[in-house]
Amino acid sequence: MTAKKPFGLPSVKLVLLAAVAGVIAGAAAVYVKEAGYGNGVGETASSGQCETAKDRAAALTPFTKGQVAAMTAPQTPISLTNVAFKGPDGQPLSVGNFSGKTLLLNVWATWCVPCREEMPALNALQKSMGNDKFEVVAVNIDTGDDEKPKAFRTDYGIDKLGYYRDSTMGVFNALKKQGLAFGLPVTLLVDGKGCLISAMNGPAAWDSDDAKNLVKAAAGI
C-alpha cells in the first residue's frame, strides 16, 4: 500500500492545532480517566538519582530553539523509570528497560490531529538517528484494540518506530499528575538513567535540523 503523505501544515498551524485539538480533544477523551493503572512517574528523584540530569538539562538550553524551542527542563529532578507500556509483542515494558539509551518519549493517539501530523517526522528522526544510544519511543494511547493505530501506521508509512501501546491511558495520566502533560502530543527527552531532561506539550518538526541537533547534544552522538 502506498503511504499517505503528511498533511503538510506549516509549523505555526501545528502549534494552533496543538492548542485547540490537543488540549480540547485531550480534555474530552483523555481526562475522563483519572484512576490509577499501576503506571507511574517516579516521585521527585531522591538520593541524587537524577541530580546529574540537572546539569545535562542545563547544557541543552542552547539547543532548545527554533522548531524545538518549546522544550523546557524540569524544575526538579524527575525519574520516569517506572512509566510502563506494552512492547511490540504485547510484552510489559517500562522506561527502565531502555537503560543506557537516551529516549525521545512521545505520547500520541490517532484521534489527536497534531499527533497524526508529527508522526511522520518522528519516524524520520528515528530513521536518521536511531541507534544503540538513542530511540524514539512513541506510545499510542488509543483505547480498545490495535486496529486504528496499526492502520494509521500502515497508511502513513510509519515503519521505523517500534510499536508501543498503552490502551489504559496510564502513561498520559501518570504524566498529567506530575504536571508534565495537559494535552496531546506530549514529548519528553529522557537520559540513559531514566531521568527527565526536557519536555514539551504540543507538536514539533522532529525531522528538522533543530530537533536533530538537540538529540545529538542529549545523546552524545
N, C-alpha and C positions, 0 to 999 in steps of 0.2 A: 504494500500500500504506500502511495506517495505521501510523504509527511506534509502536513499543512504548514503554511508559513506563519510566523508570528504576526500578531496584529499590526505591528509597526507603528505604535503610537509614540509620539515624542516623549521624552523623559518628564517634561512638565505635566503632561496629561497623565502620565503614570502616577505622579505624586497626587494629583487631584483624585484619580481613581482610588488610590490608597486611602485618602481621607474619607471618600464617600463610600465606595464599595467595601473596602477593607473593614472600616470601623462599623458601618451600619450593618453589613452582612454578618460581620463578626458578632455584633450585639444580638442579632436575630437568631443566628444559627449556632453560635459557639457559647455565648454566655449563659444559655439556658441550662447548661450542665455545670454545676458547681461542686458536685460530690467528688470525693477523692477516689482515685483509681489505682492506688498503690504506686503511683508515679510520684516524682518529686524533684524539685530543685533543692539542692542542699541548703542547709542553714548557712548564714554568713560564715565563711570558712574560718576555722579556728586553728590554733596551734601552728600558724604560719603555713598551712596547707596551700593557700593561694596567694601568699604575700608577694612572691616573685611576679605574679600576674600583674600587679600594680605597676611595676617598672616596665613590663612588656607593653602594657596598655598605653602608658605614657609615651613610650618610644614610637608608637604607631600614630600619634597625633599628627605628624606632618603628612601622613598618607591618607588621612580621613578627609578627603577633599573631592571636589568635582562630583562625579557620579556616586561617590560613596561618602559624601560629606555628612550624611545623617548618622553614620556610625559613631557611637559615643562609648566611652569607657564607663564601667560601673563605678558607683561612688564608694562601694565597699566590696571586698573580695567575695566572690560567689562561686561555689563549686556546683557544676552541672553533672557530675559523675553519675548520679543516680537517676537522671532523666531517662525514662525507659520507653521503648517502642518495639516493633517487630521487624525482623530482618527479611531479606528476600525470600527465604523459605518458610517464613512464619515463625522463626525462632525468636525467643526473647533476647533483646539486646538492650544495652544502655550506653550512654556516652563513655562510661568506664571501659567498655570493650574496645574502644579505639585509642587506648593509652599509647602515648608516644607520637600521636598524629594530630596535627592541627586540623580542626574541623570548621567548616562553614555550615552551621546547623540551621536549616531553613524549615519553617513550618508552613504548610500550604494546604489548600483544598480546591477541588475542581469548581466549586460554586463561587470562588473568590476571583473576580476578573483580574485584579493586579497580580495575583499569584500565577494565573494562567499566562499572563503576559510575560512574566520574568522567567518562567521555567526554561524556555529555550536558551536564554542567556546563562542560566545556572548549568545547563547541560554542556554548553560551550566552554564554560570555565573549567568544569571537570575534565572535559576532553583535552584541553590545552595544558592544564596544570595539575591534574590529579596524579598522585604518585604515593610512594610509601611514607611521605611526610605530610601530605595534605589530601583531604577529601571533602567534597560537597556532600553533605548528608541531608537530603530533602525528605522530610517526614510528612506524608499525606495524612490528614485527619478527617477525611470523609467518613461518615458513619455508614453502617451497612457493609455490603460485601465489596469485593475488589473490582467489580465491573467498570465503574466510572473512572477511577484513577488509572486503571490499566488501559482502558480505551483512549483516554486522553494522552497517555504516554505514547501509544502507538500512532495516533493521529498526528501528533506534533513531533514525532521523531525523537522523543526523549529516550535515548539509547545508551547514554554514558553514565547516568545516575543510577546508583543502587536503588532497589525498590524497598523503601522503608515506610511502615504504616503504623498508625495508632487510631483505630476506629473508635476508641473511647474518648478521644479528645483530651486525654490526660496530660499529654505533653503541653498543650496550649494552656490548660487550666493551671498546671504547675508553674508555668512561666508567668501567667497572669497574677498569681498570688504573690510572686516576688516583684511585681511591678515591672516586668520585662516585656509584657505583651498587652496590647489593648485592642488589637485587630489583626488582620492577616494581610500580607505575609509578615512573619517575624523572622529575622535572620540574626544569628549570634555567632561570633567568632570565638572559638574555644581552643585553648592551648593543649599541649600534649598531656597535661595533668588533669584535664577536665575542668579547668578554671576559665570563667568568662573573662575575655579581654576587650570585647567590643560588641555592641548590639544596636539594632535599629528596627523600627516598625515601618512597614511600607516597602514598596519595590525599589529595585535599583538595576542599573545596567551592569550586570555581573560579568559580562564579557568585555567590558571596557578596559582601557589601559589603567584607569584609576583603580578599578577593582583588582586587577592583576598585580599592580604594584603593592596594594595593601596586603594581598595574600602572600606575596613574596617576602615582604617585611615581617609578617606574622609567623610564617612557617620557616623562614630562613632558607629559601630556595631561590 
